[in-house]
Amino acid sequence: MHYEEKLPLHVLSGFLGSGKTTLLKSWLAQQNLNDIALLVNEFGEVGIDHHLLNEVAPDTVLLPSGCICCQIRGELKTALLDLYERRARGLLPPFTQVILETTGLADPSPILSTLLHDRQLQHHFTQGTLVTLVDAEHARQQADEQPEWIAQVSAADKLLLSKCDRVSELEKCALQQWLHNINPMAELTDTQHILDTPHPLFQSEVEHGSRDQRFRWLGACADDHFALKPTAHSLSHPPTQTCVITLEQSLNWPAFAIWLSMLLHCHGSTVLRMKGILRISDSRSPIVIQGVQHTLHPPIHLQDWPGELESSKLVFILRGLEADRLQQAFSRYMQALQEP
Ligand SMILES: Nc1nc2c(ncn2[C@@H]2O[C@H](COP(=O)(O)OP(=O)(O)OP(=O)(O)O)[C@@H](O)[C@H]2O)c(=O)[nH]1
């Protein structure tokens, strides 16, 4: 590729915990990494995903914390121009495409409009594929409760169902039909299929006119399906809080797992997402834990502490539960553990 050619910017979207980082990690492991630059935007103040992705893509750029669709669009522009310049100066491999993993609360439409309407960006980048992951286990609930979900699904060029192993074949088929009704223009497949076949995840050329057609179609009939009408402008996010807990001491994993399971069992509808990297008793290496609403996923053992992190960190993204209340509940639990 000549340096004057525009680079496609692909966007990987999907609600909190839908499996974006998991898919990227497996998919990147199969790719020629010199070809790809990766930008990651996380919602909480502590980025954990980029540590996980660094194993497969060491040049991953972590954007500043904040929602990319409404707070840090300027930072996205700076990061993209910086990537382009470092590539041109030979400081980065001559990648030919950029992938942006958005936060699970981002509305992708304003991100694309940033790209399409900015003169400097227009000069170097072009619109790639917008892929949205849909968590098969939580899709219906998220569609009912989270306005970002419909914005992400309706803007997609490609919809990927994740976590199909957690629903029946019948449910999967019904979900596919339902998603097709919501966004009939999007190609529909599942994450396993992407990993099992040489099928490209992102295409450089989005089918001509497809996005315009889709927005027209959505304008006409989205109201029939949902109370929220997706628009090409930023939606207002319902109040969302992040609770970050940092701990120097090791945790007793079985006891902590019980507390966490109880928390998600009782408050899973308000704890949209939980991620953590923990120092646990009897182990030198940390574990990564992940929760999505009521579901606590199996912990992953890392070989070593990634990057500059050394102490345990837990990040909760909350909607309808005060961060202070959660912090207090955690302190009470820690106190109870220390009492004889
Ligand atoms: N059973 C199952 N679990 C999955 C699948 N995909 C992802 N997960 C799990 O779901 C949890 C969340 O996955 P992530 O890849 O971190 O999700 P994400 O979309 O990057 O999350 P955010 O960055 O918070 O929005 C992790 O514990 C994954 O192991 C899947 O296909 N099946």
The ligand as a Gaussian input file, in Angstrom:
#p B3LYP/6-31G(d) Opt

LIG

0 1
 N      -19.326000     -18.586000      27.398000
 C      -18.816000     -17.585000      26.669000
 N      -18.207000     -16.562000      27.287000
 C      -17.721000     -15.564000      26.517000
 C      -17.820000     -15.556000      25.102000
 N      -17.273000     -14.410000      24.635000
 C      -16.833000     -13.744000      25.729000
 N      -17.097000     -14.430000      26.861000
 C      -16.783000     -14.037000      28.245000
 O      -17.507000     -12.856000      28.539000
 C      -16.763000     -12.016000      29.420000
 C      -16.670000     -10.624000      28.811000
 O      -15.925000     -10.709000      27.606000
 P      -15.066000      -9.476000      27.046000
 O      -14.401000      -9.959000      25.814000
 O      -14.212000      -8.889000      28.106000
 O      -16.215000      -8.461000      26.703000
 P      -16.071000      -6.957000      26.180000
 O      -17.160000      -6.733000      25.214000
 O      -14.688000      -6.690000      25.720000
 O      -16.343000      -6.165000      27.527000
 P      -16.258000      -4.562000      27.772000
 O      -14.909000      -4.118000      27.316000
 O      -16.468000      -4.392000      29.235000
 O      -17.378000      -3.955000      27.029000
 C      -15.391000     -12.688000      29.598000
 O      -15.394000     -13.397000      30.820000
 C      -15.328000     -13.672000      28.427000
 O      -14.550000     -14.814000      28.736000
 C      -18.488000     -16.663000      24.462000
 O      -18.650000     -16.732000      23.224000
 N      -18.952000     -17.658000      25.296000

